[in-house]
Amino acid sequence: MKEDKRLHSGSTGKDRIVIIGLDACDADLVERLSKEGHMPFLASLMKSGVWTRFTPTKVFFNDSPWPSFNAGVSPAKHGYYNYLLIKRGTTEIERIGAHHCRYLPFWSLLCDSGKQVAVFDVPKTFPIEGIDGIQISAWSEHSLTLKQPTSGPPEFIRDIIKRYGKYTHPREIITPRSTRQERRIYKRLQSNLETKLQATEFLMQQEDWDLFFTVFSEGHTAGHQFYHHLNEKHWAYKPETPDDLRNALPDIYTQLDTALARLFNNIPNQATFFIVSVHGMAINYSANHMMPEVMEKLGFQVPATEKKQSNTIGSLLKWTTFARNLIPLSLRDFINTHIVSETVHDKAVSSAFSSGIDWKKTKAFFLPSDHFQGYISLNLKGREPFGIVEHGAEFDELCDEIRYELKHLTNPETGKAAVHDVVRTSDIYQGPNLYELPDLVVLWAEDAPINQLQHPRFGVISAKGYKLRKAQHVTDGFMIAGGKYINKNAYLSGASTLDIAPTILYLMDQAIPDEMDGRVLLELIEADFKRNNEPIYGKRPAMIPKAMRA
């Protein structure tokens, strides 16, 4: 690492921590491209430092990896599992943002510590008062969790926008009408990555940071859009795809590698660094779109005999359904993207969900979610407004019954099981916000697309023609660690995304909250540091005060 004298003004010998996140960069692809010479800088860091894959979590909630990484606690504590969730105590579906997470990120514990902090677009976070330094949120984050970019101090985001402009987020196109659409996304991602790099270099040079944490989101967007072009086993792979689109995802990874090399020119020799990705990409085989019908046919979810339109949005839905089906798909996509606001869309989803279920007869219901894992909640007394399922034996028996029935779903096109497993959340996680989470998670079989579902009790249902997102998230993340206090000969076994927060606090000589579920990765740390520094544990709270939550 090349020493940058601009970073040494004010203090000498400071123990800096640098964390660079590569959002949703796939571990398999990173390893392959590094070996093939397409990511030479990362390959050199793998050799000089410590490379490890994070141990996959047993159940994966789509939006939980970054909150878990940031706070060092499980979803049963931080409560953040999906961007759409049911508002417990109601039958409403709401879109949540960064403030929903019940625990603050680990750098909140640096308040009044004298540490200078720079945090730039770490997903699912917001600027925290009382921290010395600069925090920027929702400028280039993949899925924005704040209504607008913001910073602490407030004027800094205005400076970033003045210098580098507004970050234009390309929209994922599930069914592109032409290669030109995908090329535009590719070019935009290339331009965005260069802009984010320049803004990050600028931020690095502002102060003598104790902790610098930035995340690049471009690999995440590129993964969803281009993964199927690269993987010959993908159900959407087409041999005739032009070479530039087939290479789009590897090219973005190569550009990220070049960006890292430039950033490391600004990182002084005495720094300790971590390069992380908390999840990767894989082929999507979800059949969530058929699950409400499955739950109804199995008798768990009872449809309302007459849907009550309780508001203007609901009434509007009733009159527009027929007209909507007459509109060509391309025009419908344009209207949904550019004319119908996100707020109107969310209210429509919530209204359709709430009014479509007979809550007084329903035992369990399928939750609106993304296109990946399926989420089921039981209509539990005391938690749901019309709960009919008792805690204890009845709850347990119903979970077992749902699992039994769903495990009998088959894919008629293969004759094999359509569901890999149905996992009870409480078997995996424990925490004060456990019942904020779905009770059951449906993990789909990953051997073929699921266009139909068959069950001995109701026969076959079909959803042929449904436009499914082509790439889903997987729990396989990775880490590369190196620098001053890293044991380059370390062998890590069972390292988790939950372990980084307590490890960083340990390296920064800060108390580690008892609430954290992760452990300090002592085997990763250089011997002299461990001899001179014992981990400090305390009951210092890391929870977000209720007044700060959305």
HELIX and SHEET records of a PDB file:
HELIX    1   1 LYS A    5  HIS A    8  5                                   4    
HELIX    2   2 ALA A   27  LYS A   35  1                                   9    
HELIX    3   3 PRO A   40  SER A   48  1                                   9    
HELIX    4   4 PRO A   65  ALA A   71  1                                   7    
HELIX    5   5 PRO A   75  HIS A   78  1                                   4    
HELIX    6   6 ALA A   98  HIS A  100  5                                   3    
HELIX    7   7 PHE A  106  LEU A  110  5                                   5    
HELIX    8   8 GLU A  155  TYR A  164  1                                  10    
HELIX    9   9 THR A  179  MET A  204  1                                  26    
HELIX   10  10 GLU A  218  LEU A  230  1                                  13    
HELIX   11  11 ASP A  243  ARG A  246  1                                   4    
HELIX   12  12 ALA A  248  PHE A  264  1                                  17    
HELIX   13  13 ASN A  288  MET A  290  5                                   3    
HELIX   14  14 MET A  291  LYS A  297  1                                   7    
HELIX   15  15 THR A  312  LEU A  326  1                                  15    
HELIX   16  16 LEU A  329  HIS A  338  1                                  10    
HELIX   17  17 GLU A  342  SER A  355  1                                  14    
HELIX   18  18 ALA A  393  LEU A  406  1                                  14    
HELIX   19  19 THR A  425  ASP A  427  5                                   3    
HELIX   20  20 LEU A  434  GLU A  436  5                                   3    
HELIX   21  21 THR A  497  ASP A  499  5                                   3    
HELIX   22  22 ILE A  500  LEU A  507  1                                   8    
HELIX   23  23 LEU A  522  LEU A  524  5                                   3    
HELIX   24  24 ALA A  527  ASN A  532  1                                   6    
HELIX   25  25 LYS A  546  MET A  548  5                                   3    
SHEET    1   A 8 VAL A  50  ARG A  53  0                                        
SHEET    2   A 8 PHE A 478  GLY A 483 -1                                        
SHEET    3   A 8 THR A 272  SER A 277 -1                                        
SHEET    4   A 8 ILE A  17  LEU A  22  1                                        
SHEET    5   A 8 LEU A 211  PHE A 216  1                                        
SHEET    6   A 8 VAL A 117  PHE A 120  1                                        
SHEET    7   A 8 GLY A 133  SER A 137  1                                        
SHEET    8   A 8 THR A 150  GLY A 152 -1                                        
SHEET    1   B 2 LEU A  84  ILE A  86  0                                        
SHEET    2   B 2 ILE A  93  ARG A  95 -1                                        
SHEET    1   C 2 GLY A 280  ILE A 283  0                                        
SHEET    2   C 2 ALA A 471  VAL A 474 -1                                        
SHEET    1   D 4 ALA A 364  PHE A 366  0                                        
SHEET    2   D 4 GLY A 374  LEU A 378 -1                                        
SHEET    3   D 4 LEU A 440  TRP A 444 -1                                        
SHEET    4   D 4 VAL A 419  ARG A 424 -1                                        
SHEET    1   E 2 THR A 410  ASN A 411  0                                        
SHEET    2   E 2 LYS A 416  ALA A 417 -1                                        
SHEET    1   F 2 GLN A 452  HIS A 455  0                                        
SHEET    2   F 2 GLY A 459  SER A 462 -1                                        
SHEET    1   G 2 ILE A 512  PRO A 513  0                                        
SHEET    2   G 2 TYR A 537  GLY A 538  1                                        
END                                                                             
